[in-house]
């Protein structure tokens, strides 16, 4: 661990591996150990062992449906975002990128609304996938600044490939790693990087 990384660990209480774990819980709100293992590329046993001290410390609550962050855990995740990304927040290019993302987000929400309310037709599915593919391409501009965003690209591409092979359920299913779930998590993530609250109006 470098000196800078050690200082970050001291300041936030999280190293990168702990942040990856707690941030996954943060973004998913409630998540099972098996889903965390798949998301982080490890075993369920490893996830259980890594979660145990956070449950004991009160950062994470374990329920029958999965695990969720307690206020202390959320505060630690937000502190890590601030420590890691505060230097990016003043860069005009990042704000400009997010403004362009908002346009994609509006189009994506409209496509999903049409898919769910007006019938699951091929044209709507094609339009939704076009928007997801546009975000995957747009993320190329962010991955040099936030390298872990390459994982969103990987997850989006996996969902796109499955949908194109006939598994349209992966567009919006809330219980799978669907395009909608990945999009929601990324939106929350990039807002945390920017230090902006989600607009709930």
C-alpha positions as CSV (number, residue, x, y, z in Angstrom):
1,X,0.0,0.0,0.0
2,X,1.4,3.4,-1.0
3,X,1.7,6.3,1.4
4,X,-1.3,8.0,-0.3
5,X,-3.4,4.9,-0.1
6,X,-2.4,4.5,3.6
7,X,-3.5,8.0,4.3
8,X,-6.8,7.4,2.6
9,X,-7.4,4.3,4.6
10,X,-6.7,6.2,7.8
11,X,-8.9,9.1,6.8
12,X,-12.0,7.1,5.7
13,X,-11.6,3.8,7.5
14,X,-11.8,2.0,4.2
15,X,-9.3,0.5,1.9
16,X,-10.2,-0.1,-1.7
17,X,-11.4,-3.7,-1.2
18,X,-13.6,-2.7,1.7
19,X,-15.0,0.2,-0.3
20,X,-15.8,-2.1,-3.2
21,X,-17.7,-4.3,-0.8
22,X,-19.6,-1.7,1.1
23,X,-20.3,0.4,-2.0
24,X,-21.9,-2.6,-3.7
25,X,-24.2,-2.9,-0.7
26,X,-24.8,0.9,-0.8
27,X,-25.7,1.0,-4.4
28,X,-28.0,-2.1,-4.3
29,X,-29.7,-1.0,-1.0
30,X,-30.3,-4.7,-0.1
31,X,-28.3,-7.6,-1.5
32,X,-27.6,-11.2,-0.8
33,X,-24.2,-12.7,-0.4
34,X,-24.5,-14.8,-3.6
35,X,-25.2,-11.7,-5.6
36,X,-22.3,-9.8,-4.0
37,X,-20.0,-12.7,-4.8
38,X,-21.0,-12.7,-8.5
39,X,-20.7,-8.9,-8.6
40,X,-17.2,-8.8,-7.0
41,X,-15.9,-11.9,-8.7
42,X,-15.3,-14.0,-5.6
43,X,-16.9,-16.8,-3.6
44,X,-19.9,-16.5,-1.3
45,X,-17.7,-17.8,1.6
46,X,-15.3,-15.0,1.0
47,X,-18.1,-12.4,1.0
48,X,-19.5,-13.8,4.3
49,X,-16.0,-13.6,5.9
50,X,-15.5,-10.1,4.6
51,X,-18.9,-8.9,5.8
52,X,-18.7,-10.4,9.3
53,X,-16.5,-7.6,10.9
54,X,-18.7,-4.9,9.3
55,X,-21.8,-6.6,10.7
56,X,-20.1,-6.8,14.1
57,X,-19.1,-3.2,14.0
58,X,-22.6,-2.0,13.1
59,X,-21.8,-0.7,9.6
60,X,-23.9,-3.5,8.0
61,X,-27.1,-5.1,9.1
62,X,-27.7,-8.8,8.1
63,X,-31.3,-9.8,7.4
64,X,-32.9,-12.8,6.0
65,X,-33.4,-11.1,2.6
66,X,-29.8,-9.9,2.5
67,X,-27.5,-7.2,3.9
68,X,-27.9,-3.5,4.0
69,X,-25.9,-0.5,5.2
70,X,-26.5,1.1,8.5
71,X,-25.9,4.9,8.8
72,X,-22.3,4.4,9.9
73,X,-21.6,2.3,6.8
74,X,-23.2,4.9,4.5
75,X,-21.2,7.6,6.2
76,X,-18.0,5.6,5.6
77,X,-18.8,5.1,1.9
78,X,-19.6,8.7,1.4
79,X,-16.4,9.7,3.2
80,X,-14.4,7.5,0.8
81,X,-16.1,9.0,-2.2
82,X,-15.1,12.5,-0.9
83,X,-11.5,11.5,-0.1
84,X,-11.0,9.8,-3.5
85,X,-12.9,12.0,-5.9
86,X,-13.0,15.5,-4.3
87,X,-10.2,16.5,-6.8
88,X,-12.4,15.6,-9.8
89,X,-15.4,17.6,-8.7
90,X,-14.1,20.9,-9.9
91,X,-13.2,19.7,-13.4
92,X,-15.6,21.2,-16.0
93,X,-15.2,18.2,-18.2
94,X,-16.8,15.9,-15.6
95,X,-19.7,18.3,-15.1
96,X,-20.1,18.5,-18.9
97,X,-20.1,14.7,-19.2
98,X,-22.8,14.4,-16.6
99,X,-25.0,17.0,-18.4
100,X,-24.8,14.8,-21.5
101,X,-25.6,11.8,-19.4
102,X,-28.8,13.4,-18.1
103,X,-30.0,13.5,-21.7
104,X,-29.3,9.8,-22.1
105,X,-31.0,9.2,-18.8
106,X,-34.1,10.9,-19.8
107,X,-34.3,8.9,-23.0
108,X,-33.6,5.7,-21.2
109,X,-36.4,6.3,-18.7
110,X,-38.8,7.1,-21.5
111,X,-37.9,3.9,-23.3
112,X,-38.3,1.8,-20.2
113,X,-41.6,3.4,-19.4
114,X,-42.8,2.7,-23.0
115,X,-41.6,-0.9,-22.6
116,X,-43.4,-1.5,-19.4
117,X,-46.6,0.4,-20.1
118,X,-47.2,0.2,-23.9
119,X,-46.1,-3.3,-24.8
120,X,-42.8,-5.1,-25.1
121,X,-42.2,-4.6,-28.8
122,X,-38.9,-5.0,-30.7
123,X,-38.7,-1.4,-31.7
124,X,-38.8,-0.2,-28.0
125,X,-36.2,-2.9,-27.1
126,X,-33.9,-1.8,-29.9
127,X,-34.2,1.9,-28.8
128,X,-33.4,1.0,-25.2
129,X,-30.4,-1.0,-26.2
130,X,-29.1,1.8,-28.4
131,X,-29.2,4.1,-25.4
132,X,-27.4,1.6,-23.2
133,X,-24.7,1.1,-25.9
134,X,-24.3,4.9,-26.1
135,X,-23.6,5.1,-22.4
136,X,-21.1,2.2,-22.6
137,X,-19.3,4.2,-25.3
138,X,-19.5,7.5,-23.3
139,X,-18.0,5.8,-20.3
140,X,-14.7,5.6,-22.3
141,X,-14.2,9.2,-21.3
142,X,-14.6,8.5,-17.6
143,X,-12.7,5.3,-17.1
144,X,-9.3,7.1,-17.2
145,X,-10.6,9.2,-14.3
146,X,-12.5,6.4,-12.5
147,X,-11.0,3.1,-13.6
148,X,-13.6,1.0,-11.8
149,X,-16.2,2.3,-14.2
150,X,-14.9,-0.3,-16.7
151,X,-16.8,-2.8,-14.6
152,X,-20.1,-1.0,-15.5
153,X,-19.2,-1.4,-19.1
154,X,-18.5,-5.1,-18.6
155,X,-21.9,-5.6,-16.9
156,X,-23.8,-3.5,-19.4
157,X,-22.2,-5.5,-22.3
158,X,-23.1,-8.8,-20.6
159,X,-26.7,-7.7,-20.3
160,X,-26.8,-6.4,-23.9
161,X,-25.4,-9.7,-25.2
162,X,-27.9,-11.7,-23.3
163,X,-30.8,-9.5,-24.5
164,X,-29.7,-9.7,-28.1
165,X,-29.6,-13.5,-27.7
166,X,-33.3,-13.5,-26.7
167,X,-33.3,-12.9,-22.9
168,X,-35.3,-9.7,-22.9
169,X,-36.0,-10.2,-19.2
170,X,-32.5,-8.7,-18.6
171,X,-33.7,-5.2,-19.7
172,X,-35.7,-4.4,-16.5
173,X,-35.9,-7.4,-14.1
174,X,-35.2,-6.0,-10.6
175,X,-33.9,-9.4,-9.3
176,X,-31.2,-9.8,-12.0
177,X,-28.2,-7.8,-13.1
178,X,-30.4,-6.1,-15.7
179,X,-29.7,-3.1,-17.8
180,X,-32.1,-1.1,-15.6
181,X,-30.4,-2.2,-12.3
182,X,-26.9,-1.5,-13.6
183,X,-28.1,1.9,-14.9
184,X,-29.6,2.9,-11.6
185,X,-26.5,1.9,-9.7
186,X,-24.2,3.8,-12.1
187,X,-26.4,6.9,-11.8
188,X,-26.2,6.8,-8.0
189,X,-22.4,6.1,-8.2
190,X,-21.6,9.0,-10.5
191,X,-23.7,11.4,-8.4
192,X,-21.6,10.3,-5.4
193,X,-18.4,10.9,-7.4
194,X,-19.7,14.4,-8.2
195,X,-20.9,15.0,-4.7
196,X,-24.4,15.7,-5.8
197,X,-27.7,14.5,-4.3
198,X,-30.1,12.6,-6.5
199,X,-33.0,14.6,-7.7
200,X,-36.1,13.0,-6.4
201,X,-38.6,15.5,-7.7
